[in-house]
Amino acid sequence: MTVTHNLPDGPKLPYFVRLFKFITQPTGYLEDFARVYGDNFTIWRQNKENQIVYFSHPQALEQIFTADGKYFQSGGGAVV
């Protein structure tokens, strides 16, 4: 299986700068990035392999939660 990452753009700030802002201003953290990058943006984690994609548009959220499960990969985070 070939995995492709067509993820939305996101902030390039250093990890600890983003972490500090997230801890001190969690709402501002999301609102500021949404203002700059739009309704969908990607936050890259410190290890550069794991990412979090934020969606804030109601229709996008509806499509995600009602989509067929075959479009999603699951279980990878449950490795012990």
C-alpha atoms as one frame of an Amber mdcrd trajectory, in Angstrom:
protein
   0.000   0.000   0.000   1.298   3.436  -0.891   0.638   6.198   1.588   0.532
   9.760   0.339   0.311  12.811   2.505  -1.715  15.558   0.903  -2.160  17.517
   4.086  -3.145  21.169   4.411  -0.423  23.698   5.164   0.255  24.712   8.738
   2.546  26.719  11.000   6.294  26.233  10.766   6.995  27.580  14.240   9.372
  25.547  16.412   7.684  22.842  18.481   8.336  24.439  21.877   7.018  27.837
  20.730   3.778  26.174  19.603   3.595  24.114  22.793   4.000  27.215  24.969
   1.254  29.039  23.059  -1.014  25.989  23.264  -0.558  25.776  27.047  -0.896
  29.501  27.741  -3.509  30.444  25.115  -5.283  27.316  23.834  -8.166  29.143
  22.160  -5.914  31.806  20.689  -3.592  29.067  19.434  -6.321  27.564  17.258
  -7.935  30.848  16.249  -4.634  32.424  15.157  -3.651  29.458  13.000  -7.149
  29.214  11.507  -6.995  32.914  10.639  -3.698  32.440   8.792  -4.160  28.962
   7.260  -7.935  28.698   6.895 -10.459  26.149   8.144  -8.068  23.203   7.775
  -4.443  23.191   8.879  -1.799  20.704   9.940   0.246  20.790  13.122   3.467
  18.793  12.824   4.567  17.073  16.002   8.112  17.172  17.346   9.140  13.879
  15.713   7.966  15.138  12.269   6.187  11.827  11.611   2.972  12.324  13.542
   0.726  15.187  12.638  -2.593  16.565  13.744  -4.971  18.023  11.177  -7.482
  20.523  12.533 -10.834  20.997  10.799 -13.099  23.814  11.873 -15.691  24.071
   9.124 -18.961  22.372  10.156 -19.521  20.745   6.751 -16.010  19.247   6.765
 -16.631  17.792  10.200 -19.934  16.322   9.055 -18.247  14.668   6.061 -15.510
  13.220   8.267 -17.870  11.748  10.851 -20.293  10.306   8.290 -17.703   8.935
   5.824 -17.254   5.246   5.135 -14.678   3.732   7.501 -12.681   2.233   4.625
 -11.232   5.698   3.947  -9.492   5.851   7.323  -6.535   4.043   8.810  -7.032
   2.983  12.399  -5.260   1.053  15.097  -1.743   2.350  14.419  -1.642   4.354
  17.634  -2.564   1.400  19.816   0.815  -0.347  19.518   2.054  -1.585  22.897
